[in-house]
Amino acid sequence: MSETGTSRRIRRAARVIVLDPEDRVLLFRFVLDDRPPFWVTTGGECDPGESFEEAARRELREETGFEADPGPQIAQQTPEFITVEGEPVRADERFFRVRVSETRIDTSGHTALEQRVMQEHRWFTPEELASWHEYIYPRDLAELIERDPQP
């Protein structure tokens, strides 16, 4: 139960922290009608029966065009938020980190919804993460970039 007394669906999701050869992190800018723009890592909800690792691999391919092993999980977070579709959820988000050798992103795998709301992407330096003027999720992204995988 949430603080408001209503039940929220558990939304299982994989988030992928994608780093380039210069240690910049890839983020996507979401623009929605009902809230200020915000930036997030690659990733999304697990399909039914899909593991977090499988979802991380799929989301990475669909959102960036990169084919890569997501490696071990580095973190888990359980935020409550409203999805882009307007559904209040409690997330079970597992984070993975992937290093890529190039920076060209292929967004041809984006769904119609993603094409509408994910209006741009860019590679952020650590300094930019610390001082960016729009919301970046997760707030502790800089720490997660440096975190060792969970045992």
DOMARGU-434397 format. One line per field, with one value per residue: residue number from 1; residue in one letter; x, y, z of N, C-alpha, C in turn. Coordinates in Angstrom, 2 decimals, decimal comma. Atoms other than C-alpha are relative to their C-alpha. Layout:
N
nr: (NUM | ...)
rest: (A | ...)
n.u: (X | ...)
n.v: (Y | ...)
n.w: (Z | ...)
ca.u: (X | ...)
ca.v: (Y | ...)
ca.w: (Z | ...)
c.u: (X | ...)
c.v: (Y | ...)
c.w: (Z | ...)
This chain:
151
nr: (1 | 2 | 3 | 4 | 5 | 6 | 7 | 8 | 9 | 10 | 11 | 12 | 13 | 14 | 15 | 16 | 17 | 18 | 19 | 20 | 21 | 22 | 23 | 24 | 25 | 26 | 27 | 28 | 29 | 30 | 31 | 32 | 33 | 34 | 35 | 36 | 37 | 38 | 39 | 40 | 41 | 42 | 43 | 44 | 45 | 46 | 47 | 48 | 49 | 50 | 51 | 52 | 53 | 54 | 55 | 56 | 57 | 58 | 59 | 60 | 61 | 62 | 63 | 64 | 65 | 66 | 67 | 68 | 69 | 70 | 71 | 72 | 73 | 74 | 75 | 76 | 77 | 78 | 79 | 80 | 81 | 82 | 83 | 84 | 85 | 86 | 87 | 88 | 89 | 90 | 91 | 92 | 93 | 94 | 95 | 96 | 97 | 98 | 99 | 100 | 101 | 102 | 103 | 104 | 105 | 106 | 107 | 108 | 109 | 110 | 111 | 112 | 113 | 114 | 115 | 116 | 117 | 118 | 119 | 120 | 121 | 122 | 123 | 124 | 125 | 126 | 127 | 128 | 129 | 130 | 131 | 132 | 133 | 134 | 135 | 136 | 137 | 138 | 139 | 140 | 141 | 142 | 143 | 144 | 145 | 146 | 147 | 148 | 149 | 150 | 151)
rest: (M | S | E | T | G | T | S | R | R | I | R | R | A | A | R | V | I | V | L | D | P | E | D | R | V | L | L | F | R | F | V | L | D | D | R | P | P | F | W | V | T | T | G | G | E | C | D | P | G | E | S | F | E | E | A | A | R | R | E | L | R | E | E | T | G | F | E | A | D | P | G | P | Q | I | A | Q | Q | T | P | E | F | I | T | V | E | G | E | P | V | R | A | D | E | R | F | F | R | V | R | V | S | E | T | R | I | D | T | S | G | H | T | A | L | E | Q | R | V | M | Q | E | H | R | W | F | T | P | E | E | L | A | S | W | H | E | Y | I | Y | P | R | D | L | A | E | L | I | E | R | D | P | Q | P)
n.u: (0,85 | -0,75 | 0,40 | 1,36 | 0,92 | 0,40 | -0,96 | -0,68 | -0,56 | -1,45 | -0,49 | -1,36 | -0,68 | -1,46 | -0,60 | -1,36 | -0,90 | -0,85 | -1,16 | -0,81 | -1,45 | -0,44 | 0,71 | 1,25 | 1,16 | 1,09 | 1,32 | 1,08 | 0,85 | 1,43 | 0,83 | 1,40 | 0,88 | 0,43 | -1,11 | -1,19 | -0,88 | -0,96 | -0,96 | -0,13 | -0,85 | 0,64 | 0,66 | 1,44 | 0,70 | -0,20 | 1,14 | 0,40 | -0,89 | -1,35 | -0,88 | -0,54 | -1,13 | 0,56 | 0,60 | -1,09 | -0,55 | 1,01 | 0,17 | -1,21 | 0,08 | 1,12 | -0,12 | -1,28 | -0,59 | -1,18 | 0,12 | -1,03 | 0,35 | 0,17 | -0,86 | 0,71 | 0,79 | -0,81 | 0,83 | 1,45 | 0,72 | 1,45 | 0,70 | 1,40 | 0,14 | 1,07 | -0,59 | 0,33 | 1,39 | 0,84 | 0,31 | -0,85 | -0,59 | -1,19 | -0,92 | -1,12 | -0,93 | -1,34 | -0,93 | -1,12 | -0,92 | -0,58 | -0,92 | 0,08 | -1,18 | 0,38 | 1,03 | 1,13 | 1,19 | 1,03 | 1,30 | 1,03 | 0,74 | 0,92 | 1,44 | 0,66 | 0,00 | -1,37 | -0,29 | 0,72 | -0,42 | -1,46 | -0,21 | -1,41 | -0,95 | -1,34 | -0,99 | -0,30 | -1,23 | 0,28 | 0,22 | 1,35 | 0,96 | 0,04 | 0,53 | 1,00 | 1,14 | 1,24 | -0,03 | -0,64 | 0,32 | 0,17 | -0,74 | -1,33 | -0,62 | -1,47 | -0,46 | 0,24 | -1,00 | -1,23 | 0,27 | -0,38 | 1,15 | 0,45 | -0,39)
n.v: (-1,18 | -1,26 | -0,91 | -0,48 | 1,07 | 0,74 | 1,01 | -0,27 | 1,17 | 0,11 | -0,09 | 0,54 | -0,67 | 0,03 | -1,27 | 0,24 | -1,15 | 0,19 | -0,89 | 0,01 | 0,08 | -1,18 | 0,07 | -0,76 | 0,87 | -0,28 | -0,24 | -0,39 | -1,07 | 0,24 | -1,21 | 0,39 | -1,16 | -0,22 | -0,25 | -0,57 | 0,99 | 0,68 | 0,87 | 1,32 | 1,00 | 0,99 | 1,07 | 0,00 | 1,08 | 1,39 | 0,69 | 1,13 | 1,16 | -0,41 | -0,33 | -1,35 | 0,03 | 0,06 | -1,30 | -0,96 | 0,26 | -0,39 | -1,45 | -0,59 | 0,17 | -0,76 | -1,43 | -0,56 | 0,77 | 0,74 | 1,40 | 0,19 | 0,70 | -1,01 | 0,25 | 0,21 | -1,08 | -0,84 | -0,66 | 0,17 | -1,11 | 0,23 | -1,29 | -0,11 | -1,09 | 0,14 | 0,34 | -0,94 | 0,27 | -0,56 | 0,99 | -0,01 | 1,31 | 0,17 | 0,71 | 0,83 | -0,27 | 0,57 | -0,76 | 0,67 | -0,96 | 0,50 | -0,90 | 0,17 | -0,55 | -1,08 | -0,87 | -0,15 | 0,66 | 0,38 | -0,04 | 0,58 | 1,00 | -0,64 | 0,15 | -1,27 | -0,82 | -0,47 | -1,02 | -1,22 | -0,61 | -0,03 | -0,94 | -0,14 | 0,72 | -0,58 | 0,57 | -0,94 | 0,14 | -0,05 | -1,39 | -0,37 | 0,68 | -0,69 | -1,37 | -0,13 | -0,84 | 0,77 | 1,18 | 1,21 | 1,18 | -0,19 | -1,14 | 0,44 | 0,62 | -0,10 | 1,05 | 1,30 | 0,19 | 0,47 | 1,12 | 1,37 | 0,90 | 0,66 | 1,42)
n.w: (0,00 | 0,01 | -1,06 | 0,24 | -0,32 | 1,18 | 0,42 | 1,27 | 0,67 | 0,01 | 1,37 | 0,11 | 1,10 | 0,10 | 0,41 | 0,47 | 0,01 | 1,17 | -0,04 | 1,23 | -0,30 | -0,75 | -1,29 | 0,00 | -0,15 | 0,93 | -0,59 | 0,89 | -0,52 | 0,13 | 0,00 | -0,19 | -0,16 | -1,38 | -0,93 | 0,65 | 0,65 | -0,86 | 0,69 | -0,63 | 0,62 | 0,86 | -0,74 | -0,07 | -0,70 | 0,42 | 0,57 | -0,84 | 0,02 | 0,38 | -1,12 | 0,05 | 0,93 | 1,35 | 0,29 | 0,19 | 1,34 | 0,98 | -0,04 | 0,56 | 1,45 | 0,54 | -0,19 | 0,45 | 1,10 | -0,47 | -0,44 | -1,02 | -1,22 | -1,05 | -1,15 | -1,26 | -0,58 | -0,89 | -1,02 | 0,04 | -0,62 | 0,00 | -0,05 | 0,41 | 0,96 | 0,98 | 1,29 | 1,08 | 0,35 | -1,05 | -1,04 | -1,20 | -0,23 | -0,84 | 0,87 | -0,43 | 1,09 | -0,13 | 0,82 | 0,64 | 0,60 | 1,25 | 0,71 | 1,46 | 0,66 | 0,90 | -0,58 | 0,91 | -0,53 | 0,98 | -0,68 | 0,86 | -0,77 | -0,95 | 0,22 | 0,33 | -1,22 | -0,21 | 1,01 | -0,37 | -1,27 | -0,14 | 1,08 | 0,33 | -0,84 | 0,02 | -0,89 | -1,07 | -0,77 | -1,44 | -0,41 | 0,43 | -0,88 | -1,30 | 0,06 | 1,06 | -0,39 | 0,00 | -0,86 | 0,51 | -0,80 | -1,43 | -0,57 | -0,40 | 1,18 | -0,06 | -0,92 | 0,63 | 1,05 | -0,66 | -0,91 | 0,37 | 0,10 | -1,23 | -0,04)
ca.u: (0,00 | 1,24 | 0,98 | -2,30 | -3,83 | -4,21 | -2,54 | 0,03 | 1,02 | 4,60 | 6,35 | 9,40 | 11,94 | 15,54 | 17,60 | 20,87 | 23,61 | 25,35 | 28,86 | 30,96 | 34,79 | 35,03 | 33,02 | 30,00 | 26,57 | 23,72 | 20,40 | 17,09 | 14,98 | 11,29 | 8,82 | 5,28 | 2,29 | 1,70 | 5,18 | 8,49 | 10,98 | 13,30 | 16,23 | 16,55 | 18,80 | 18,03 | 15,55 | 11,98 | 9,44 | 10,08 | 7,79 | 5,76 | 8,08 | 11,19 | 14,13 | 15,68 | 18,81 | 16,76 | 14,84 | 18,09 | 19,47 | 16,20 | 15,74 | 19,35 | 18,87 | 15,46 | 16,37 | 19,97 | 20,68 | 23,54 | 23,86 | 25,67 | 25,66 | 24,20 | 26,59 | 25,76 | 23,19 | 24,75 | 21,76 | 18,07 | 15,68 | 11,96 | 10,66 | 6,99 | 6,06 | 3,50 | 4,36 | 4,30 | 0,92 | -0,38 | -0,41 | 0,81 | 3,23 | 5,78 | 8,80 | 11,24 | 14,08 | 17,31 | 20,31 | 22,99 | 26,04 | 27,31 | 30,33 | 30,07 | 32,80 | 30,82 | 28,33 | 26,01 | 22,50 | 19,93 | 16,43 | 14,61 | 13,53 | 11,53 | 7,82 | 5,32 | 5,04 | 8,83 | 9,08 | 6,56 | 7,96 | 11,70 | 12,45 | 16,23 | 19,26 | 22,77 | 25,94 | 26,52 | 29,89 | 30,14 | 30,32 | 27,11 | 25,31 | 26,18 | 24,87 | 22,19 | 19,18 | 16,53 | 15,63 | 17,83 | 16,68 | 17,97 | 19,17 | 22,16 | 23,25 | 26,81 | 27,19 | 25,70 | 28,16 | 31,00 | 29,31 | 30,70 | 28,33 | 26,23 | 27,40)
ca.v: (0,00 | 3,50 | 6,45 | 7,44 | 4,06 | 2,85 | -0,23 | 0,26 | -2,36 | -3,60 | -2,63 | -4,83 | -2,96 | -3,14 | 0,05 | 0,10 | 2,61 | 2,92 | 4,38 | 5,39 | 5,26 | 8,74 | 7,67 | 9,68 | 8,23 | 8,01 | 9,52 | 10,03 | 13,16 | 12,54 | 15,29 | 14,76 | 17,09 | 16,65 | 17,29 | 19,03 | 17,29 | 14,75 | 12,51 | 8,77 | 5,85 | 3,25 | 0,62 | -0,24 | -2,71 | -6,44 | -8,42 | -11,19 | -14,08 | -12,09 | -11,89 | -8,55 | -9,54 | -10,46 | -7,19 | -5,22 | -6,85 | -6,29 | -2,69 | -1,88 | -3,25 | -1,62 | 1,81 | 2,17 | -0,50 | -1,88 | -5,64 | -6,27 | -8,45 | -6,37 | -7,98 | -8,39 | -6,31 | -3,31 | -1,94 | -2,27 | 0,60 | 0,69 | 4,16 | 5,07 | 7,19 | 7,75 | 6,08 | 7,98 | 6,32 | 7,88 | 4,77 | 5,13 | 2,25 | 1,00 | -0,07 | -2,88 | -1,55 | -3,44 | -1,55 | -2,86 | -1,14 | -1,56 | -0,03 | 0,54 | 1,36 | 3,82 | 6,63 | 6,39 | 5,53 | 3,69 | 4,60 | 2,70 | 0,11 | 2,67 | 2,05 | 4,71 | 5,90 | 6,12 | 8,06 | 10,55 | 11,06 | 10,30 | 13,42 | 13,48 | 11,71 | 12,78 | 11,63 | 13,35 | 13,94 | 13,50 | 17,28 | 17,73 | 15,16 | 17,15 | 20,46 | 19,69 | 22,05 | 19,34 | 16,31 | 13,24 | 9,82 | 8,15 | 10,99 | 8,91 | 8,05 | 9,31 | 6,92 | 4,01 | 4,56 | 3,85 | 1,05 | -2,48 | -5,27 | -6,84 | -10,29)
ca.w: (0,00 | -0,74 | 1,60 | -0,04 | 0,85 | -2,71 | -4,09 | -6,82 | -9,34 | -9,05 | -12,29 | -12,90 | -15,01 | -16,18 | -16,45 | -18,37 | -17,68 | -21,05 | -20,99 | -23,99 | -24,33 | -22,76 | -19,65 | -20,71 | -19,91 | -22,41 | -21,34 | -23,09 | -22,63 | -22,01 | -22,85 | -21,53 | -21,40 | -17,65 | -16,18 | -16,84 | -19,18 | -17,55 | -18,54 | -17,87 | -18,61 | -21,24 | -20,11 | -19,43 | -18,14 | -18,27 | -20,53 | -18,84 | -17,92 | -18,88 | -16,48 | -15,60 | -17,56 | -20,63 | -20,39 | -20,07 | -23,23 | -25,15 | -24,02 | -24,88 | -28,40 | -28,94 | -27,59 | -28,78 | -31,40 | -29,28 | -28,85 | -25,57 | -22,48 | -19,62 | -17,18 | -13,51 | -11,70 | -9,95 | -8,02 | -7,21 | -6,48 | -5,69 | -6,54 | -6,80 | -9,79 | -12,53 | -15,83 | -19,12 | -19,71 | -16,47 | -14,24 | -10,63 | -9,95 | -7,45 | -9,44 | -8,89 | -11,01 | -11,51 | -12,87 | -15,21 | -16,69 | -20,26 | -21,97 | -25,71 | -28,21 | -30,32 | -29,72 | -32,72 | -31,46 | -33,57 | -32,42 | -35,18 | -32,57 | -30,58 | -30,17 | -31,30 | -27,68 | -27,32 | -30,58 | -29,22 | -25,70 | -26,02 | -27,99 | -27,78 | -26,40 | -25,50 | -23,81 | -20,44 | -18,81 | -15,02 | -14,66 | -16,65 | -14,51 | -11,40 | -12,71 | -15,29 | -15,23 | -15,76 | -13,63 | -14,18 | -12,99 | -10,97 | -8,78 | -7,66 | -11,22 | -10,71 | -7,77 | -9,73 | -12,57 | -10,12 | -8,16 | -8,20 | -9,26 | -6,51 | -5,34)
c.u: (0,89 | -0,51 | -1,42 | -1,04 | -0,49 | 1,11 | 0,60 | 0,55 | 1,53 | 0,43 | 1,45 | 0,67 | 1,51 | 0,47 | 1,45 | 0,77 | 1,01 | 1,10 | 0,80 | 1,48 | 0,53 | -0,67 | -1,19 | -1,15 | -1,10 | -1,31 | -0,97 | -0,87 | -1,45 | -0,74 | -1,46 | -0,83 | -0,24 | 1,12 | 1,19 | 0,84 | 0,97 | 0,83 | 0,11 | 0,96 | -0,82 | -0,71 | -1,49 | -0,53 | 0,32 | -1,29 | -0,39 | 0,95 | 1,44 | 0,82 | 0,48 | 1,15 | -0,47 | -0,61 | 1,08 | 0,58 | -0,97 | -0,16 | 1,22 | -0,04 | -1,09 | 0,22 | 1,26 | 0,56 | 1,22 | -0,38 | 1,12 | -0,55 | -0,15 | 0,90 | -0,80 | -0,77 | 0,89 | -0,83 | -1,47 | -0,61 | -1,49 | -0,76 | -1,49 | -0,10 | -1,21 | 0,64 | -0,38 | -1,43 | -0,98 | -0,36 | 0,93 | 0,51 | 1,04 | 0,94 | 0,94 | 0,99 | 1,37 | 0,90 | 1,18 | 0,87 | 0,66 | 0,93 | -0,08 | 1,20 | -0,33 | -1,16 | -1,20 | -1,17 | -0,98 | -1,32 | -1,12 | -0,82 | -0,97 | -1,45 | -0,58 | -0,01 | 1,39 | 0,37 | -0,65 | 0,60 | 1,51 | 0,55 | 1,46 | 0,83 | 1,34 | 0,88 | 0,42 | 1,36 | -0,37 | -0,29 | -1,41 | -1,06 | -0,18 | -0,71 | -1,11 | -1,25 | -1,35 | 0,19 | 0,66 | -0,34 | 0,94 | 0,88 | 1,43 | 0,76 | 1,52 | 0,59 | -0,15 | 1,02 | 1,26 | -0,18 | 0,48 | -1,27 | -0,36 | 0,41 | -1,18)
c.v: (1,24 | 0,88 | 0,50 | -1,08 | -0,77 | -0,96 | 0,38 | -1,30 | 0,04 | -0,06 | -0,44 | 0,63 | -0,17 | 1,35 | -0,28 | 1,31 | -0,26 | 1,05 | -0,12 | -0,03 | 1,19 | 0,09 | 0,94 | -0,99 | 0,46 | 0,18 | 0,45 | 1,04 | -0,31 | 1,33 | -0,45 | 1,26 | 0,35 | 0,23 | 0,60 | -1,09 | -0,61 | -0,96 | -1,32 | -0,88 | -0,85 | -1,02 | 0,12 | -1,25 | -1,37 | -0,52 | -1,14 | -1,19 | 0,33 | 0,33 | 1,45 | 0,07 | -0,05 | 1,33 | 1,05 | -0,15 | 0,49 | 1,51 | 0,71 | -0,06 | 0,88 | 1,51 | 0,61 | -0,67 | -0,79 | -1,42 | -0,22 | -0,77 | 1,05 | -0,21 | -0,18 | 1,24 | 0,81 | 0,67 | -0,37 | 1,21 | -0,26 | 1,32 | -0,15 | 1,20 | -0,26 | -0,23 | 1,03 | -0,20 | 0,50 | -0,95 | 0,17 | -1,42 | 0,08 | -0,87 | -0,91 | 0,10 | -0,57 | 0,71 | -0,86 | 1,08 | -0,65 | 1,07 | -0,31 | 0,70 | 1,14 | 0,80 | 0,20 | -0,84 | -0,26 | -0,08 | -0,60 | -1,08 | 0,59 | -0,26 | 1,37 | 0,93 | 0,57 | 1,09 | 1,33 | 0,68 | 0,08 | 0,89 | 0,30 | -0,88 | 0,71 | -0,75 | 1,07 | -0,31 | -0,03 | 1,42 | 0,46 | -0,65 | 0,78 | 1,35 | 0,19 | 0,71 | -0,72 | -1,25 | -1,17 | -1,14 | -1,14 | 1,14 | -0,39 | -0,66 | 0,05 | -1,08 | -1,38 | -0,29 | -0,62 | -1,27 | -1,34 | -0,84 | -0,62 | -1,47 | -0,92)
c.w: (0,00 | 1,13 | -0,17 | 0,27 | -1,20 | -0,39 | -1,35 | -0,55 | 0,10 | -1,47 | -0,02 | -1,21 | 0,10 | -0,50 | -0,36 | -0,05 | -1,11 | 0,02 | -1,29 | 0,36 | 0,80 | 1,38 | 0,08 | 0,05 | -0,94 | 0,76 | -1,08 | 0,69 | -0,31 | 0,09 | 0,02 | 0,24 | 1,47 | 1,01 | -0,74 | -0,67 | 1,01 | -0,84 | 0,76 | -0,78 | -0,97 | 0,87 | -0,01 | 0,66 | -0,59 | -0,63 | 0,93 | -0,18 | -0,34 | 1,24 | -0,15 | -1,00 | -1,45 | -0,41 | -0,25 | -1,41 | -1,08 | -0,07 | -0,60 | -1,53 | -0,60 | 0,07 | -0,57 | -1,25 | 0,42 | 0,40 | 1,00 | 1,18 | 1,11 | 1,21 | 1,27 | 0,44 | 0,93 | 1,08 | -0,21 | 0,72 | -0,13 | 0,10 | -0,31 | -0,93 | -0,90 | -1,35 | -1,05 | -0,49 | 1,05 | 1,12 | 1,21 | 0,28 | 1,11 | -0,82 | 0,77 | -1,15 | 0,32 | -1,00 | -0,45 | -0,63 | -1,22 | -0,56 | -1,48 | -0,63 | -0,96 | 0,60 | -0,92 | 0,51 | -1,12 | 0,75 | -0,85 | 0,71 | 0,99 | -0,39 | -0,37 | 1,22 | 0,26 | -1,00 | 0,37 | 1,23 | 0,19 | -1,12 | -0,33 | 0,91 | -0,10 | 0,99 | 1,00 | 0,63 | 1,49 | 0,49 | -0,39 | 0,87 | 1,29 | -0,06 | -1,03 | 0,51 | -0,02 | 0,85 | -0,73 | 0,96 | -0,40 | 0,51 | 0,37 | -1,16 | 0,05 | 0,90 | -0,64 | -1,10 | 0,58 | 0,82 | -0,56 | -0,12 | 1,34 | -0,04 | -0,24)
